[in-house]
Amino acid sequence: MLYDTLSKYVIDNEAIPDDRKYDVYLTMKKLYIEKALKRYKYLCDTINGSCDRTGQCAITCEYARELLKCSEEEMNATIEILIAEHITELQGGMIVL
């Protein structure tokens, strides 16, 4: 999971003082969530006509990646975050928008 990788990075990073590691982790996690949410809102706006309309349809991960113009790795991380934060889900391998 991405959060595990992020946690390991912060823990192993000697440049971050030990008493600041948790704060750095939370800040980085927040930034990842904000970026994933921004991408999700863009997809909802593009497909559903409004970023406030959700649960209207489902699209393939590949099509979402094409719309976002991102790599497969970035798309997988985005999906992982959106699912972990209960923003959306996968149904039949497709992202619910």
Sequence and secondary structure as in RCSB ss.txt:
>XXXX:A:sequence
MLYDTLSKYVIDNEAIPDDRKYDVYLTMKKLYIEKALKRYKYLCDTINGSCDRTGQCAITCEYARELLKCSEEEM
NATIEILIAEHITELQGGMIVL
>XXXX:A:secstr
 HHHHHHHHHHH TTS GGGHHHHHHHHHHHHHHHHHHHHHHHHHHHHSSTT  SS EEEHHHHHHHHT  HHHH
HHHHHHHHHTTS  EETTEEE 
